[in-house]
Amino acid sequence: MSPSAVEPNRHGFRHASVLLDGAVETLVHDPAGVYLDGTFGRGGHSRAILARLAEKGRLLAIDRDPQAIAEARKLEDPRFTIEQAEFANLGEVTRQHDLHGRLSGILLDIGVSSPQLDDPERGFSFLRDGPLDMRMDPTQGVSAAEWLARAAEADIAHVFKVYGEERYARRLARAIVERRKERPFVRTGDLASVIKAAHPAWEKGKHPATRAFQALRIHVNAELEQLDAALAAALEALAPGGHLVVISFHSLEDRRVKRFIREHVRGDTDLPRGMPLRDDQLSRRLAMLGKAQRPSAEEVSANPRARSAVMRAARKLA
């Protein structure tokens, strides 16, 4: 892990950028090019990208978290620009900067950052009691507490099952609905304790609320819908020859990334069987850049949260 991989923020929380060197090495193929960091976080990847850029290179970063934006404002480099936006809207941001279709590379580091998890006031973690919020941008949308206060039992179960792959989704949803009749859930510790008591089969080494909290976070922030929109927008925002690098942290995300790249590598397969076509007539838009990469044992040892990370990369053909 490079020295710039771990970045403290103003609250003292530290963030280790996962797969830092491999991601940046794959992304930056032209030091004089223009790049987009679609998930600035605490700036580990952005700083490493800037370190590889020439004087004429440029980096545009976006993030929807106000704390990430505040951190980015500290980065004084004439080649760097930050915008507050959802990465699903990266197409609009690149158009505003007259960069649409001209980017040399786009990096998307999906998921929640360590400072978000470690700050109890953000409400992401069941390990630290705090307000039950979970929003990437606390000024927008509906918090986890607000959603749980009015969601139907079936909807809660659906979210737990689909986004958390929770085997006991219905049982946990029932326990939540029964308890909220007495008082609403407003704290992470309260929700975690109810889930813990209701869960019949604890996985070794894993808190019983892990999957439910993941599911709530994904739902509250519409993370999978955001990812689908961001991938589609990234393909259009890249210049021919531009690189797309995506780091995901759980199977729901990685399956979407893998499918998106595979479909555009294969090209137009919805054609009559046996039709004679040249390779250039298949409308292929991407070529894979190597195999999927995972963190080394050394990186996982230094940063256990990196253990589930997968990096996939592709190059835009046209």
Disulfide bonds with the S-S distance in Angstrom:
none
